[in-house]
Amino acid sequence: MGYPLLILLWLITATPLACAADWLSWRNVGEATLTWGPFTVYTSQLRTPDGHYNGPYQDQALIITYQREIERDELVDATREQWQMQGILKREPQSATWLKMLERLWPDVHQGTQLAFVFNNGQGQFWYRASAAQKTFTPLGPPQLADFSTNFLAIWLDPRTQYPELRQQLIGGKK
C-alpha cells in the first residue's frame, strides 16, 4: 500500500516540473526591455517550440524578469490599464473576474523575480521563480482558459499594444 502511494505522490509533484522543463527548452523568438525614464522595469523574452511567432493561438511562453520591486496591486493595476487601452475590459464581460483572480494569484515581485505565462495546448499557466538562483519555476494557480490566456498575452503581443517596439522585438522583428 505504501509503494503505490509514493508513486502517486511523485507523479503529482513531478508533473508540474516536467511541464516547466518542456517550455524552458523551447527556442527563443525575441527579447525586449521595458524602461521607464532611466529605470529598467523588466526584461522579457518570448519562446515557442520552433522559435517563430505565428500568432496568439500557438504554444508560447512569455518570461518576464523584473528589475525592480513592484507590489502585486501595481501589477494588477497595470494589467487593468493595458486591457482598458486595448478595449478588452469592454469587450470581455469576465475581465473583472480575471483581475480579481490575478489579485489573489500574483506575488509582489523584486529584482530578479521571474513570472512566466505559458500558453500550451489551448490553456495558459502562470509560473513563478523568486530569483535566477532558484533552479525551478513553480506553477501559480490553475491552468487558464484560452479566452483569458490570449487576452493576457495581448498586452505584449497584440498589434494594439501600448508598446509596439517591444512587441516587434518579442516576435522576432528588428529593434
C-alpha positions in Angstrom: 0.0 0.0 0.0 2.9 2.4 0.7 4.6 1.9 -2.6 1.7 2.9 -4.8 1.1 6.0 -2.6 4.7 7.0 -3.0 4.4 6.7 -6.8 1.3 8.8 -6.8 2.9 11.5 -4.7 5.9 11.5 -7.0 3.7 11.9 -10.1 1.7 14.7 -8.5 4.8 16.7 -7.6 6.9 15.8 -10.7 4.3 16.7 -13.3 4.4 20.5 -12.9 8.2 20.4 -13.0 8.1 18.2 -16.1 5.8 20.7 -17.8 8.1 23.6 -16.9 11.0 21.7 -18.4 9.2 21.4 -21.7 8.6 25.1 -22.3 12.0 26.1 -20.8 13.6 24.1 -23.7 11.6 26.0 -26.3 13.5 28.3 -28.7 13.8 32.0 -28.1 11.8 34.1 -30.6 12.8 37.6 -29.3 13.7 39.7 -26.2 12.7 43.1 -25.1 13.4 45.5 -22.2 10.8 47.9 -20.8 12.2 51.1 -19.4 10.5 54.0 -17.6 12.8 57.0 -17.9 16.2 56.0 -16.7 14.9 52.8 -14.9 14.6 49.3 -16.3 11.3 47.8 -15.2 11.8 44.4 -16.7 13.3 42.3 -19.4 11.2 39.9 -21.3 11.5 37.0 -23.7 9.1 35.1 -25.9 9.7 31.4 -26.6 7.9 28.9 -28.9 8.6 25.3 -29.7 10.1 26.2 -33.1 11.5 29.7 -32.3 9.0 31.5 -34.6 5.9 33.6 -33.6 2.8 32.6 -35.7 0.0 34.3 -33.7 -1.9 34.3 -30.5 -3.1 30.7 -30.5 0.2 28.9 -30.9 2.1 27.4 -28.0 4.3 30.1 -26.4 5.9 31.2 -23.2 6.4 34.8 -22.2 9.0 35.1 -19.4 9.4 38.4 -17.6 12.4 39.1 -15.3 11.7 42.1 -13.0 14.4 44.6 -12.3 12.7 46.5 -9.5 10.2 45.9 -6.7 6.6 46.1 -7.7 3.7 45.3 -5.5 1.0 42.8 -6.7 -1.6 45.6 -6.7 0.6 47.6 -9.1 0.9 44.6 -11.4 -2.9 44.1 -11.4 -3.5 47.9 -12.0 -1.0 47.8 -14.9 -2.9 44.8 -16.4 -6.2 46.7 -16.0 -4.8 49.8 -17.7 -3.4 47.8 -20.6 -6.8 45.9 -21.0 -8.6 49.3 -20.9 -6.4 50.7 -23.6 -7.0 47.7 -25.8 -10.7 47.6 -25.2 -10.6 44.2 -23.5 -12.4 45.5 -20.4 -15.4 46.5 -22.5 -15.3 43.5 -24.9 -14.8 40.8 -22.2 -17.5 40.7 -19.5 -15.4 38.3 -17.4 -12.4 40.7 -17.2 -13.4 41.9 -13.7 -13.3 38.3 -12.5 -9.9 37.8 -14.2 -8.5 40.8 -12.4 -9.7 39.5 -9.1 -8.1 36.2 -9.8 -4.8 38.0 -10.5 -5.0 39.8 -7.2 -5.2 36.5 -5.4 -2.7 34.7 -7.6 0.3 37.1 -8.1 3.0 37.8 -5.5 4.9 41.0 -5.0 8.0 41.0 -7.2 11.5 42.3 -6.7 14.7 42.5 -8.7 15.4 39.1 -10.2 11.8 37.7 -9.8 10.6 35.9 -12.9 6.9 35.4 -13.8 6.2 33.4 -16.9 2.9 32.8 -18.7 2.9 29.7 -20.8 0.2 29.0 -23.4 0.2 25.4 -24.4 -2.5 23.1 -25.9 -5.1 25.9 -25.7 -4.6 26.7 -22.0 -2.4 29.2 -20.1 -0.4 28.7 -16.9 1.4 31.2 -14.7 4.8 30.1 -13.4 7.0 31.8 -10.7 10.7 31.8 -9.8 11.7 34.0 -6.9 15.2 34.6 -8.4 17.6 33.2 -11.0 19.3 31.4 -8.2 16.2 29.2 -7.7 16.6 26.3 -10.1 13.0 25.6 -11.0 9.8 27.5 -11.7 6.7 26.6 -9.7 3.1 26.9 -11.1 0.9 29.7 -9.8 -2.8 28.8 -9.7 -4.7 26.5 -12.0 -4.4 26.5 -15.8 -6.4 29.3 -17.5 -8.8 29.0 -20.4 -7.9 30.3 -23.9 -10.0 33.5 -23.6 -8.1 34.7 -20.5 -4.8 33.5 -21.9 -4.9 35.2 -25.3 -6.2 38.4 -23.7 -3.4 38.4 -21.2 -0.7 37.8 -23.8 -2.3 40.6 -25.9 -0.8 43.1 -23.5 2.6 42.4 -25.2 1.7 40.7 -28.4 -1.4 42.2 -29.9 -0.9 44.9 -32.6 -2.8 47.3 -30.4 -0.3 47.1 -27.6 0.9 50.3 -25.9 4.5 49.2 -26.6 4.7 48.4 -30.3 8.6 48.4 -30.3 8.7 45.8 -27.5 6.1 43.7 -29.4 8.2 43.8 -32.5 11.3 42.7 -30.6 9.5 39.9 -28.8 8.0 38.5 -32.0 11.4 38.4 -33.7 11.3 41.7 -35.6 14.1 44.3 -35.7 14.8 46.7 -32.9 
